[in-house]
Amino acid sequence: MKNKRFIELKKLPLIFSILFWIIFYLLFLKYFNLDSEISSQSLKDFYQKYTIYFPILFWFLSLVLFYILIFFKFIFRIKSYIWTVIVYFLSFWFLLFLWIDLMFFESRIADFANVIINTFSVPLIVSSSIILILVLVLSFKKEKLIK
């Protein structure tokens, strides 16, 4: 028997990414405003038609970024679970701090930028934070594997 950290399991990245997408999508539906106050009609049409698909795009980008970082870990043959935790943090930390920056430090002069920031900031911050907390919690748990 071999003890292995729970965070190193092969199925966990997919589970985390699906959980990220579900949390993000549910919060996005709460913050999505169909009657937004955008002055340009073409931007308003774009927002109303295509913004509902952006959670899938963010889910896909987080998954691709994660597997690219895992690929680098594989190339350099790093076997420590600490690096797996770092890869999780890098892939979800990027989305977290991107929207924290947009929410608190970006000027809100344009009405379209204001609507985008208000729509996406809280769902991305909350869903990324929840996944990062789960990564921290599961990095301390061990599982016995039979080989």
Phi, psi and omega in degrees: 000145181231135175274132180226143177293144181296331183290343182270000180294146186290330183275349185293322178300320179292320178297315178296319181292322177293319176297318176301314181295318181295312179297315181298316182293319179295318176290325177298319179297329178289321184267352180287125182245108182291329179260056182286157182263078177249129186287324181278128181291325180292320176292324178294319177297317177299315180298316183288327183276317194249349183292334181294340180269352183293330174301324177294321178296315178294323177297313181296318180296321178293322179292318178295315178299319179298312183289333173293317178293323175294324177297318176296323176296320178292319180298316181275001176054051178267122186252358183285143179289338178300320179291329175294318177296320178296322178296316176301315181296317180296321183287323180264337178294325180301312180293323180298308184283335174299314184277336171294319177297314180294323184288319188254334189245351181271140177288142183251058183281312182280137182291328178292318177296322178297317179293318179297315180297317180292330181284317189260339190294306183294315178300319180289322179295314182291315182293320177294321179295319179296317179295319179294323176294319177297322177297316178298315181295315183283345178287341179267347182272138178249154178228139179271126179251140178261124179238000000 
